[in-house]
Amino acid sequence: MDTTARFLSATINTFEANQKMAERAVEQVSDAGLRVALDEHTNSIAVIMKHVAGNLISRWTDFLTTDGEKPDRNRDGEFVDSFQGRAELMAYWNRGWSTLLESLKSLTPDDLEKTVFIRGDAHTVPLAIQRSLGHTCYHVGQIVQVARIQAGDNWNTLTIPRGQSEEFNQKHWGAHGKSHS
């Protein structure tokens, strides 16, 4: 596998891992909790998810041929909770992720040499990919944090539980604590 294929594979893997992490967090929140902002200056999980999906749809629809900020995108509207329920929210969320992943998986090594535009500014394809990855991961972190607060004592950790690193290392790496494979 060449470097370009490895880069694309790693990028897809990281996006998919973040999608799953957000979804595992959201599963732990009640329908009502999805719609609660921590205070007047923050967004609810539903609003953050709507914004992420809207951004992914805009950026990754016709990624190589049109500006990433589509004329029909209503970015400000992404910050208004307009979903009727969890199912509608998740359908829109999945549409955003499907748009992203289908586009990423269609890229060829030659495509990484191209230039794309976001709000009229030129970006190399790798830069546009990294910009999207950074933006998405930032918001996934917000989703997880708010979900953690919403779930309270019912939270099931998404990573290694606090105080259990040594146990995890022993289980996965053995007595010497490191994997050499």
ABEGO torsion letter per residue (X at the ends): XBAAAAAAAAAAAAAAAAAAAAAAAAAABBAAAAABBABAABBBAAAAAAAAAAAAAAAABGAAABBABBAABBAAAAABBABABAAAAAAAAAAAAAAAAAAAAABBAAAAABBBBBGGBBBBAAAAAAAAAAAAAAAAAAAAAAAAAAAEAABBBABBBBGAAAAAAAAAAEAAGBBAX
